[in-house]
Amino acid sequence: MGNELVQVLDQIGRDKGIDRNILINAIESAVLSASRKKYGNIENIFARFNEKTGEVELYLTKKIVSAVEDPKAEISLDEARKIKPSASEGEELEVKLESIDFGRIAAQTAKQIIVQKVREAERDQIYSEFVQKQGQVVNGIVQKIEQGNIIIDLVKTEGILLVREQIIKERYNKGDRIRVYVLEVKMGPKGVQILLSRTHPNFLIKLFEMEVPEIYQGIVEIKGAARDPGWRGKIAVLSHDSDVDAVGACVGMKGTRVQAIVRELSGEKIDIVRWSAKYQEFITNALSPAQISKITFDEGNKSAEVIVPDDQLSLAIGRKGQNVKLASKLTGLHLAIFGQSELENKKEEKKAKELDDKNALAKLENVGTKIAEVLFEKGYKDIDSIVNSTVEDLCSVPGIGKKKAETLIESAKKIKQNQEINN
């Protein structure tokens, strides 16, 4: 029995990769649980695995006393010295119990505990292993497909590639090899859950790290990535060595490196963009291959207005806005793209509207062109702004006193009423 148990422990340890001490603790817990069927719920009983004999032994911890009142918790000094000659009164002594036949029910209970402990240990080991792989790329084999979700065999466990994490134009069959990004590893009520992805921007970054030695060596750094999975992606790269071209290193000789990634991503076109700390330059690179005429950057709103020649407008925006969307994600800015003629038209429209608004102000009682100009400059752009103002507000405008301010407000209200009646 002893040698057989040692062999079983060693076998399970090798097959499951579980620490031998964990298995020993499981067996000790199982034997202790089974022993309570005979000895009852005694607090001072414990089990210990004997490495020499391969047996699990039961012990009672007893206090050495002169007169025994509770045999389950106490032992006389004479009896104690038969076990340990140097024993003295007041000490605690471990007293070995005789081996027992646990019976069918107790043995079944012990088996269930061992199985449970082994499962828990296996689960903890898988979690510890894969939580370290979170954010990494792993290989697996398609095991089955359930409601569009792909279950992937990762050797020691399974991972799930949800529909939303799949490249929409890819199709897989059972047994296909697949490369995936470990998105999240979490412990759930049913065990370890490993969420995988092929659409995450970091998947693109990791593929470049695996394909380009200069990135792994730290010579080239990927500053960011944006994707329309399966169709187009952009990465921003920076070289920390003046002798190494970041874009060229990622492209590879005759495009071999980037083409390997394109094939992995089912033909996803990859734009490799040179990163720059200067927003004007970075935005220009991010919108490549479109040519840029002018960029107006609004740092407060994290946005930029980009002007391009009319013949470059569709190229800058891209199919269904793809190019500008990816450039916006890559730069972290809201990018508004305008063609040159479109901008000119907007300017003309703006001027025409301003002129109409000024003329409307000039029609107010006792207001001429000059006062209308002053009101416009002070923020009173239309009739509504006069209606919603106060006498005190208007008095702050040069050339307008209290009486004139009251007249302006009344006149503006009449004009608005007439407009509402006509509408």
VOPAGU-2260 file (C-alpha; in pm, 1 decimal, decimal comma):
REM VOPAGU-2260
SITE   aa  ch    i         X         Y         Z
SITE  MET   A    0       0,0       0,0       0,0
SITE  GLY   A    1     278,7     239,6     101,5
SITE  ASN   A    2     489,0     194,8    -212,1
SITE  GLU   A    3     178,5     202,8    -428,5
SITE  LEU   A    4      72,3     536,7    -277,9
SITE  VAL   A    5     417,8     686,3    -337,4
SITE  GLN   A    6     403,2     570,3    -700,1
SITE  VAL   A    7      55,4     721,3    -744,6
SITE  LEU   A    8     174,9    1052,0    -599,0
SITE  ASP   A    9     473,0    1059,5    -832,2
SITE  GLN   A   10     259,3     964,8   -1133,2
SITE  ILE   A   11      -4,2    1233,8   -1070,5
SITE  GLY   A   12     268,9    1487,3   -1005,8
SITE  ARG   A   13     426,9    1412,7   -1343,4
SITE  ASP   A   14     102,9    1389,5   -1542,9
SITE  LYS   A   15     -69,2    1694,0   -1394,2
SITE  GLY   A   16     239,5    1894,9   -1309,1
SITE  ILE   A   17     113,6    1939,7    -952,6
SITE  ASP   A   18     348,3    1996,3    -660,8
SITE  ARG   A   19     393,2    1671,8    -462,8
SITE  ASN   A   20     336,2    1852,7    -131,3
SITE  ILE   A   21      -6,9    1963,6    -250,2
SITE  LEU   A   22     -97,4    1601,2    -322,9
SITE  ILE   A   23      30,3    1488,6      16,9
SITE  ASN   A   24    -178,3    1758,1     188,1
SITE  ALA   A   25    -481,8    1636,5      -8,8
SITE  ILE   A   26    -431,7    1278,7     106,3
SITE  GLU   A   27    -373,3    1383,2     467,6
SITE  SER   A   28    -696,3    1587,8     458,5
SITE  ALA   A   29    -883,6    1294,4     307,4
SITE  VAL   A   30    -759,0    1045,0     568,5
SITE  LEU   A   31    -831,5    1289,6     850,4
SITE  SER   A   32   -1186,8    1340,1     721,2
SITE  ALA   A   33   -1243,0     964,8     693,9
SITE  SER   A   34   -1103,7     903,7    1045,6
SITE  ARG   A   35   -1372,0    1123,0    1197,0
SITE  LYS   A   36   -1624,8     855,9    1100,8
SITE  LYS   A   37   -1464,8     637,8    1370,9
SITE  TYR   A   38   -1315,6     881,9    1621,6
SITE  GLY   A   39   -1571,9    1158,4    1595,1
SITE  ASN   A   40   -1501,9    1529,4    1567,5
SITE  ILE   A   41   -1190,4    1542,0    1787,2
SITE  GLU   A   42    -996,2    1869,6    1752,2
SITE  ASN   A   43    -656,6    1726,3    1854,0
SITE  ILE   A   44    -639,0    1454,4    1587,8
SITE  PHE   A   45    -424,7    1500,4    1275,8
SITE  ALA   A   46    -281,2    1298,6     984,6
SITE  ARG   A   47      79,3    1283,7     867,4
SITE  PHE   A   48     229,4    1122,5     558,8
SITE  ASN   A   49     530,4     901,8     640,0
SITE  GLU   A   50     782,3     942,8     357,3
SITE  LYS   A   51     973,4     626,5     459,7
SITE  THR   A   52     680,7     385,8     472,8
SITE  GLY   A   53     450,4     561,1     229,7
SITE  GLU   A   54     166,2     536,7     482,3
SITE  VAL   A   55     -63,2     809,6     616,3
SITE  GLU   A   56     -51,6     790,5     995,3
SITE  LEU   A   57    -301,2     929,8    1246,0
SITE  TYR   A   58    -195,1    1103,6    1567,1
SITE  LEU   A   59    -361,5    1249,0    1874,2
SITE  THR   A   60    -201,2    1543,6    2051,0
SITE  LYS   A   61    -229,6    1475,9    2426,5
SITE  LYS   A   62    -121,4    1668,3    2732,9
SITE  ILE   A   63      95,7    1481,9    2986,5
SITE  VAL   A   64     -68,3    1486,3    3329,7
SITE  SER   A   65     -31,0    1308,5    3664,3
SITE  ALA   A   66    -395,5    1194,5    3671,0
SITE  VAL   A   67    -590,2    1138,7    3348,9
SITE  GLU   A   68    -944,4    1277,6    3344,2
SITE  ASP   A   69   -1001,5    1295,9    2965,8
SITE  PRO   A   70    -835,5    1001,1    2784,0
SITE  LYS   A   71    -889,0    1164,0    2443,1
SITE  ALA   A   72    -692,1    1474,2    2538,3
SITE  GLU   A   73    -461,6    1357,8    2819,3
SITE  ILE   A   74    -200,2    1088,3    2885,9
SITE  SER   A   75     -32,1     982,9    3210,2
SITE  LEU   A   76     336,6    1047,7    3265,2
SITE  ASP   A   77     411,8     671,1    3286,5
SITE  GLU   A   78     240,9     600,5    2952,3
SITE  ALA   A   79     405,5     906,1    2794,9
SITE  ARG   A   80     756,9     786,0    2893,2
SITE  LYS   A   81     693,1     454,5    2722,0
SITE  ILE   A   82     665,6     657,5    2399,4
SITE  LYS   A   83     918,7     926,7    2483,9
SITE  PRO   A   84    1152,9     851,8    2778,3
SITE  SER   A   85    1239,7    1218,5    2829,6
SITE  ALA   A   86     876,3    1327,4    2854,9
SITE  SER   A   87     774,1    1544,9    3149,1
SITE  GLU   A   88     447,6    1654,8    3300,0
SITE  GLY   A   89     279,4    1955,1    3132,7
SITE  GLU   A   90     423,7    1882,3    2786,2
SITE  GLU   A   91     221,2    1784,5    2480,7
SITE  LEU   A   92     287,6    1451,4    2313,4
SITE  GLU   A   93     192,4    1316,5    1972,5
SITE  VAL   A   94      40,1     972,2    2021,7
SITE  LYS   A   95      18,5     751,4    1712,8
SITE  LEU   A   96    -312,0     570,6    1657,3
SITE  GLU   A   97    -347,7     219,4    1522,6
SITE  SER   A   98    -415,1     174,6    1153,1
SITE  ILE   A   99    -784,2     136,2    1081,8
SITE  ASP   A  100   -1006,4       3,3     807,8
SITE  PHE   A  101   -1212,2     308,8     710,5
SITE  GLY   A  102   -1495,2     118,0     543,5
SITE  ARG   A  103   -1664,3     179,5     210,0
SITE  ILE   A  104   -1836,8     514,6     294,7
SITE  ALA   A  105   -1531,8     665,5     463,8
SITE  ALA   A  106   -1307,0     551,2     176,9
SITE  GLN   A  107   -1546,3     707,7     -76,7
SITE  THR   A  108   -1537,8    1033,9     117,5
SITE  ALA   A  109   -1157,7    1025,9     118,1
SITE  LYS   A  110   -1152,1     966,8    -257,4
SITE  GLN   A  111   -1385,9    1261,6    -321,4
SITE  ILE   A  112   -1168,1    1491,7    -112,0
SITE  ILE   A  113    -852,4    1383,7    -295,9
SITE  VAL   A  114   -1018,3    1436,6    -635,8
SITE  GLN   A  115   -1144,3    1780,1    -526,6
SITE  LYS   A  116    -802,7    1884,7    -394,7
SITE  VAL   A  117    -632,0    1768,3    -712,8
SITE  ARG   A  118    -879,5    1966,5    -923,8
SITE  GLU   A  119    -826,4    2277,6    -711,2
SITE  ALA   A  120    -449,1    2240,9    -737,9
SITE  GLU   A  121    -473,9    2187,9   -1113,5
SITE  ARG   A  122    -698,7    2491,5   -1149,8
SITE  ASP   A  123    -465,6    2711,6    -942,3
SITE  GLN   A  124    -166,9    2595,9   -1143,0
SITE  ILE   A  125    -336,6    2672,3   -1476,6
SITE  TYR   A  126    -440,3    3016,3   -1349,7
SITE  SER   A  127     -86,8    3095,1   -1228,6
SITE  GLU   A  128      61,3    2984,6   -1560,9
SITE  PHE   A  129    -179,5    3170,7   -1790,0
SITE  VAL   A  130    -214,2    3489,0   -1586,3
SITE  GLN   A  131     155,0    3537,0   -1663,9
SITE  LYS   A  132      72,3    3495,7   -2034,6
SITE  GLN   A  133    -192,5    3767,7   -2025,9
SITE  GLY   A  134     -98,3    4019,9   -2293,5
SITE  GLN   A  135     103,6    3759,8   -2485,3
SITE  VAL   A  136      45,1    3561,3   -2805,0
SITE  VAL   A  137      -9,5    3184,0   -2777,0
SITE  ASN   A  138     -75,0    2902,1   -3022,5
SITE  GLY   A  139    -368,2    2663,8   -3001,9
SITE  ILE   A  140    -589,2    2422,4   -3195,6
SITE  VAL   A  141    -957,2    2480,3   -3272,3
SITE  GLN   A  142   -1146,3    2226,7   -3061,2
SITE  LYS   A  143   -1506,0    2319,0   -3135,8
SITE  ILE   A  144   -1731,7    2607,1   -3238,3
SITE  GLU   A  145   -2035,6    2695,3   -3024,1
SITE  GLN   A  146   -2279,9    2963,2   -3141,7
SITE  GLY   A  147   -2000,4    3132,0   -3333,9
SITE  ASN   A  148   -1759,2    3131,9   -3038,5
SITE  ILE   A  149   -1442,0    2929,2   -3098,1
SITE  ILE   A  150   -1317,4    2700,1   -2819,3
SITE  ILE   A  151    -940,4    2662,9   -2848,3
SITE  ASP   A  152    -725,3    2385,3   -2700,8
SITE  LEU   A  153    -425,0    2545,2   -2527,5
SITE  VAL   A  154    -276,2    2204,6   -2426,4
SITE  LYS   A  155    -339,4    2226,3   -2050,2
SITE  THR   A  156    -671,5    2404,6   -2072,8
SITE  GLU   A  157    -917,1    2572,0   -2306,9
SITE  GLY   A  158    -959,1    2933,4   -2412,7
SITE  ILE   A  159   -1252,1    3103,9   -2580,6
SITE  LEU   A  160   -1240,3    3333,9   -2882,8
SITE  LEU   A  161   -1569,8    3521,4   -2870,7
SITE  VAL   A  162   -1739,7    3635,3   -3192,3
SITE  ARG   A  163   -1657,1    4000,3   -3118,0
SITE  GLU   A  164   -1285,3    3914,0   -3088,6
SITE  GLN   A  165   -1271,7    3736,1   -3426,9
SITE  ILE   A  166   -1164,7    3885,6   -3758,4
SITE  ILE   A  167   -1497,3    3894,8   -3939,8
SITE  LYS   A  168   -1379,4    3743,4   -4269,2
SITE  GLU   A  169   -1192,7    3449,7   -4112,0
SITE  ARG   A  170   -1338,4    3098,2   -4098,5
SITE  TYR   A  171   -1205,7    2808,0   -3891,5
SITE  ASN   A  172   -1271,3    2435,4   -3868,8
SITE  LYS   A  173   -1206,0    2182,1   -3594,2
SITE  GLY   A  174    -836,6    2089,9   -3584,9
SITE  ASP   A  175    -711,8    2416,2   -3739,4
SITE  ARG   A  176    -405,2    2572,0   -3581,5
SITE  ILE   A  177    -460,5    2927,2   -3462,0
SITE  ARG   A  178    -254,4    3207,2   -3308,7
SITE  VAL   A  179    -431,0    3429,1   -3053,8
SITE  TYR   A  180    -371,8    3712,4   -2808,1
SITE  VAL   A  181    -444,5    3636,7   -2440,2
SITE  LEU   A  182    -682,3    3918,5   -2356,3
SITE  GLU   A  183    -786,7    3828,4   -2001,4
SITE  VAL   A  184    -742,9    3545,2   -1751,9
SITE  LYS   A  185    -989,9    3523,1   -1465,1
SITE  MET   A  186   -1102,7    3273,6   -1204,8
SITE  GLY   A  187   -1472,4    3196,5   -1230,7
SITE  PRO   A  188   -1715,1    2962,8   -1052,3
SITE  LYS   A  189   -1649,7    2695,8   -1316,5
SITE  GLY   A  190   -1273,1    2734,6   -1305,2
SITE  VAL   A  191   -1021,4    2934,0   -1505,5
SITE  GLN   A  192   -1164,1    3137,4   -1794,7
SITE  ILE   A  193    -922,3    3250,4   -2064,2
SITE  LEU   A  194   -1051,0    3514,9   -2305,1
SITE  LEU   A  195    -866,7    3536,4   -2637,1
SITE  SER   A  196    -859,5    3788,0   -2921,9
SITE  ARG   A  197    -744,6    3833,9   -3280,6
SITE  THR   A  198    -885,4    4187,2   -3316,6
SITE  HIS   A  199    -714,1    4371,8   -3030,8
SITE  PRO   A  200    -457,5    4638,3   -3134,6
SITE  ASN   A  201    -205,0    4476,6   -2899,8
SITE  PHE   A  202    -223,1    4157,1   -3108,2
SITE  LEU   A  203     -80,3    4357,6   -3399,2
SITE  ILE   A  204     190,2    4502,9   -3172,2
SITE  LYS   A  205     288,2    4157,3   -3041,4
SITE  LEU   A  206     309,7    4014,8   -3394,1
SITE  PHE   A  207     555,0    4289,1   -3488,8
SITE  GLU   A  208     756,1    4224,6   -3170,4
SITE  MET   A  209     782,3    3857,5   -3272,0
SITE  GLU   A  210     869,3    3933,3   -3634,5
SITE  VAL   A  211    1110,1    4229,3   -3596,1
SITE  PRO   A  212    1428,4    4163,1   -3390,9
SITE  GLU   A  213    1497,2    4536,2   -3355,4
SITE  ILE   A  214    1173,3    4576,0   -3156,0
SITE  TYR   A  215    1260,1    4285,2   -2925,9
SITE  GLN   A  216    1607,9    4436,3   -2875,7
SITE  GLY   A  217    1461,5    4775,9   -2785,3
SITE  ILE   A  218    1617,9    4957,7   -3081,0
SITE  VAL   A  219    1276,1    5022,0   -3237,4
SITE  GLU   A  220     973,9    5104,3   -3021,8
SITE  ILE   A  221     606,3    5073,2   -3115,1
SITE  LYS   A  222     434,1    5381,5   -2974,8
SITE  GLY   A  223      79,1    5278,8   -3060,7
SITE  ALA   A  224    -151,8    5084,2   -3289,1
SITE  ALA   A  225    -502,4    5114,2   -3433,1
SITE  ARG   A  226    -699,4    4856,4   -3630,7
SITE  ASP   A  227   -1002,3    4790,1   -3844,2
SITE  PRO   A  228    -949,2    4414,3   -3798,4
SITE  GLY   A  229    -896,2    4220,7   -4118,2
SITE  TRP   A  230    -905,7    4530,5   -4337,2
SITE  ARG   A  231    -650,6    4786,9   -4227,1
SITE  GLY   A  232    -421,3    4869,2   -3938,2
SITE  LYS   A  233    -172,1    5140,7   -3845,2
SITE  ILE   A  234     126,4    5130,1   -3610,6
SITE  ALA   A  235     344,0    5421,8   -3500,7
SITE  VAL   A  236     714,3    5341,5   -3460,9
SITE  LEU   A  237    1019,3    5521,2   -3327,5
SITE  SER   A  238    1389,2    5436,6   -3359,2
SITE  HIS   A  239    1625,4    5486,8   -3064,5
SITE  ASP   A  240    1926,5    5443,7   -3294,8
SITE  SER   A  241    1998,1    5704,4   -3563,0
SITE  ASP   A  242    2150,5    5432,8   -3782,9
SITE  VAL   A  243    1830,6    5225,5   -3782,5
SITE  ASP   A  244    1523,5    5330,0   -3979,9
SITE  ALA   A  245    1217,3    5228,4   -3774,9
SITE  VAL   A  246     983,7    5197,7   -4073,6
SITE  GLY   A  247    1237,1    5006,2   -4281,6
SITE  ALA   A  248    1307,7    4762,9   -3997,4
SITE  CYS   A  249     935,7    4682,6   -3966,6
SITE  VAL   A  250     888,1    4645,2   -4341,0
SITE  GLY   A  251    1188,7    4414,6   -4378,1
SITE  MET   A  252    1387,5    4316,9   -4686,1
SITE  LYS   A  253    1147,7    4329,5   -4984,1
SITE  GLY   A  254     860,7    4363,2   -4735,9
SITE  THR   A  255     907,5    4012,8   -4593,3
SITE  ARG   A  256     844,0    4106,6   -4230,3
SITE  VAL   A  257     527,7    4307,5   -4277,1
SITE  GLN   A  258     394,0    4060,8   -4534,0
SITE  ALA   A  259     424,5    3777,4   -4282,1
SITE  ILE   A  260     198,1    3975,1   -4048,4
SITE  VAL   A  261     -42,1    4065,5   -4329,4
SITE  ARG   A  262     -80,6    3694,0   -4406,9
SITE  GLU   A  263    -139,2    3611,6   -4039,1
SITE  LEU   A  264    -417,3    3872,9   -4028,9
SITE  SER   A  265    -591,3    3748,4   -4344,2
SITE  GLY   A  266    -473,3    4026,9   -4572,8
SITE  GLU   A  267    -510,8    4319,3   -4330,2
SITE  LYS   A  268    -325,6    4611,6   -4488,8
SITE  ILE   A  269     -69,4    4759,8   -4246,3
SITE  ASP   A  270      44,2    5124,3   -4254,3
SITE  ILE   A  271     374,0    5171,4   -4069,5
SITE  VAL   A  272     386,3    5531,5   -3950,7
SITE  ARG   A  273     687,2    5723,2   -3821,8
SITE  TRP   A  274     602,9    5855,7   -3474,1
SITE  SER   A  275     684,1    6215,9   -3377,6
SITE  ALA   A  276     642,3    6420,0   -3060,8
SITE  LYS   A  277     539,7    6710,4   -3287,9
SITE  TYR   A  278     167,6    6677,3   -3353,3
SITE  GLN   A  279     182,0    6847,0   -3692,8
SITE  GLU   A  280     435,0    6593,0   -3817,2
SITE  PHE   A  281     268,1    6294,8   -3649,1
SITE  ILE   A  282     -74,7    6379,3   -3793,4
SITE  THR   A  283      77,1    6417,8   -4140,6
SITE  ASN   A  284     243,0    6076,3   -4110,6
SITE  ALA   A  285     -70,8    5913,8   -3967,9
SITE  LEU   A  286    -284,5    6030,4   -4262,3
SITE  SER   A  287     -31,9    5908,2   -4517,3
SITE  PRO   A  288     -42,4    5854,2   -4813,1
SITE  ALA   A  289    -268,2    6162,3   -4841,2
SITE  GLN   A  290     -90,6    6496,6   -4889,6
SITE  ILE   A  291    -165,0    6764,1   -4628,1
SITE  SER   A  292    -193,4    7138,7   -4696,7
SITE  LYS   A  293    -245,6    7275,6   -4346,8
SITE  ILE   A  294    -309,3    7155,5   -3990,7
SITE  THR   A  295    -466,3    7368,3   -3716,4
SITE  PHE   A  296    -415,4    7201,7   -3378,0
SITE  ASP   A  297    -644,2    7266,4   -3079,0
SITE  GLU   A  298    -456,5    7134,0   -2777,0
SITE  GLY   A  299    -735,0    7215,1   -2529,2
SITE  ASN   A  300    -991,4    7001,0   -2712,5
SITE  LYS   A  301    -737,7    6742,3   -2831,4
SITE  SER   A  302    -847,8    6797,1   -3189,0
SITE  ALA   A  303    -710,8    6917,5   -3519,7
SITE  GLU   A  304    -853,2    7063,6   -3840,2
SITE  VAL   A  305    -674,2    6919,1   -4139,9
SITE  ILE   A  306    -687,2    7085,4   -4483,5
SITE  VAL   A  307    -600,9    6877,4   -4790,7
SITE  PRO   A  308    -609,6    6945,6   -5166,5
SITE  ASP   A  309    -948,2    6856,5   -5316,4
SITE  ASP   A  310    -802,8    6562,3   -5508,6
SITE  GLN   A  311    -662,2    6420,9   -5181,9
SITE  LEU   A  312    -984,2    6443,0   -4978,5
SITE  SER   A  313   -1115,6    6091,8   -5049,2
SITE  LEU   A  314    -768,8    5944,9   -4989,6
SITE  ALA   A  315    -732,4    6125,6   -4654,9
SITE  ILE   A  316   -1077,1    6014,4   -4535,2
SITE  GLY   A  317   -1046,5    5660,2   -4671,0
SITE  ARG   A  318   -1307,9    5394,3   -4741,5
SITE  LYS   A  319   -1604,1    5456,9   -4509,6
SITE  GLY   A  320   -1384,6    5702,6   -4317,2
SITE  GLN   A  321   -1138,2    5425,5   -4237,0
SITE  ASN   A  322    -813,3    5621,8   -4283,2
SITE  VAL   A  323    -913,9    5921,2   -4072,5
SITE  LYS   A  324   -1068,3    5699,0   -3800,7
SITE  LEU   A  325    -748,8    5495,7   -3764,3
SITE  ALA   A  326    -534,5    5810,8   -3772,7
SITE  SER   A  327    -752,3    5962,5   -3497,8
SITE  LYS   A  328    -711,6    5650,7   -3278,8
SITE  LEU   A  329    -337,9    5640,6   -3344,0
SITE  THR   A  330    -276,6    6007,6   -3259,9
SITE  GLY   A  331    -535,9    6025,3   -2982,0
SITE  LEU   A  332    -692,0    6332,9   -3148,0
SITE  HIS   A  333   -1023,9    6411,6   -3311,8
SITE  LEU   A  334    -930,0    6487,3   -3672,8
SITE  ALA   A  335   -1165,3    6687,7   -3896,6
SITE  ILE   A  336   -1069,8    6667,7   -4266,3
SITE  PHE   A  337   -1163,4    6940,5   -4514,9
SITE  GLY   A  338   -1090,8    6986,7   -4883,2
SITE  GLN   A  339    -943,0    7321,6   -4988,6
SITE  SER   A  340   -1253,9    7435,1   -5182,4
SITE  GLU   A  341   -1484,8    7309,5   -4905,3
SITE  LEU   A  342   -1295,8    7525,4   -4655,9
SITE  GLU   A  343   -1317,8    7828,4   -4884,1
SITE  ASN   A  344   -1691,6    7774,0   -4918,2
SITE  LYS   A  345   -1727,2    7750,4   -4540,6
SITE  LYS   A  346   -1535,1    8075,6   -4500,5
SITE  GLU   A  347   -1760,0    8247,5   -4753,4
SITE  GLU   A  348   -2069,9    8110,5   -4582,1
SITE  LYS   A  349   -1940,6    8229,6   -4247,2
SITE  LYS   A  350   -1872,9    8579,4   -4383,1
SITE  ALA   A  351   -2218,0    8593,1   -4542,8
SITE  LYS   A  352   -2385,5    8487,2   -4218,4
SITE  GLU   A  353   -2187,4    8743,5   -4017,5
SITE  LEU   A  354   -2292,1    9014,4   -4263,0
SITE  ASP   A  355   -2659,0    8909,0   -4236,3
SITE  ASP   A  356   -2637,4    8911,2   -3856,6
SITE  LYS   A  357   -2476,5    9257,1   -3854,5
SITE  ASN   A  358   -2743,5    9391,3   -4091,6
SITE  ALA   A  359   -3011,8    9246,9   -3863,0
SITE  LEU   A  360   -2854,9    9427,3   -3565,7
SITE  ALA   A  361   -2834,1    9749,6   -3764,9
SITE  LYS   A  362   -3215,5    9737,3   -3817,1
SITE  LEU   A  363   -3272,3    9772,9   -3442,9
SITE  GLU   A  364   -3407,5   10111,2   -3330,1
SITE  ASN   A  365   -3132,3   10376,7   -3292,1
SITE  VAL   A  366   -2860,9   10134,0   -3411,0
SITE  GLY   A  367   -2645,8   10214,9   -3710,0
SITE  THR   A  368   -2371,5   10022,6   -3886,4
SITE  LYS   A  369   -2098,8   10135,3   -3644,8
SITE  ILE   A  370   -2286,9   10035,8   -3328,5
SITE  ALA   A  371   -2385,1    9706,3   -3494,3
SITE  GLU   A  372   -2012,8    9637,4   -3553,3
SITE  VAL   A  373   -1933,7    9715,6   -3188,2
SITE  LEU   A  374   -2216,2    9489,8   -3063,8
SITE  PHE   A  375   -2096,5    9206,8   -3288,4
SITE  GLU   A  376   -1738,4    9237,1   -3160,1
SITE  LYS   A  377   -1864,9    9226,5   -2799,6
SITE  GLY   A  378   -2036,7    8893,4   -2861,2
SITE  TYR   A  379   -2388,4    9005,1   -2954,6
SITE  LYS   A  380   -2403,3    8807,8   -3276,9
SITE  ASP   A  381   -2778,2    8811,6   -3345,6
SITE  ILE   A  382   -3122,4    8935,4   -3234,8
SITE  ASP   A  383   -3159,8    8649,8   -2981,2
SITE  SER   A  384   -2843,7    8758,2   -2797,6
SITE  ILE   A  385   -2993,1    9107,6   -2750,8
SITE  VAL   A  386   -3328,0    8964,1   -2632,5
SITE  ASN   A  387   -3153,1    8744,8   -2376,7
SITE  SER   A  388   -2925,7    9022,4   -2245,9
SITE  THR   A  389   -2989,8    9268,6   -1961,5
SITE  VAL   A  390   -2974,2    9645,6   -1952,8
SITE  GLU   A  391   -2662,9    9622,4   -1735,4
SITE  ASP   A  392   -2493,9    9394,0   -1989,9
SITE  LEU   A  393   -2560,8    9628,3   -2280,6
SITE  CYS   A  394   -2444,4    9931,6   -2083,2
SITE  SER   A  395   -2095,8    9782,1   -2080,7
SITE  VAL   A  396   -2081,7    9826,0   -2460,3
SITE  PRO   A  397   -1915,2   10159,8   -2558,9
SITE  GLY   A  398   -2169,6   10416,1   -2685,7
SITE  ILE   A  399   -2472,9   10252,3   -2520,6
SITE  GLY   A  400   -2636,8   10402,7   -2214,6
SITE  LYS   A  401   -2926,1   10282,0   -2002,1
SITE  LYS   A  402   -3201,6   10436,3   -2213,0
SITE  LYS   A  403   -3054,0   10309,8   -2537,0
SITE  ALA   A  404   -3006,5    9962,9   -2387,8
SITE  GLU   A  405   -3375,4    9947,3   -2289,9
SITE  THR   A  406   -3474,6   10059,1   -2639,5
SITE  LEU   A  407   -3251,2    9793,0   -2798,2
SITE  ILE   A  408   -3403,9    9513,0   -2593,6
SITE  GLU   A  409   -3761,3    9622,9   -2667,5
SITE  SER   A  410   -3683,5    9661,6   -3037,9
SITE  ALA   A  411   -3520,2    9315,4   -3050,0
SITE  LYS   A  412   -3823,6    9156,4   -2881,3
SITE  LYS   A  413   -4062,2    9311,7   -3136,7
SITE  ILE   A  414   -3852,0    9186,9   -3428,6
SITE  LYS   A  415   -3842,6    8836,1   -3282,5
SITE  GLN   A  416   -4220,5    8835,5   -3225,7
SITE  ASN   A  417   -4274,6    8935,4   -3587,0
SITE  GLN   A  418   -4039,7    8659,9   -3703,6
SITE  GLU   A  419   -4232,0    8401,5   -3500,7
SITE  ILE   A  420   -4568,0    8522,8   -3637,4
SITE  ASN   A  421   -4438,7    8507,9   -3995,4
SITE  ASN   A  422   -4298,8    8159,0   -3940,0
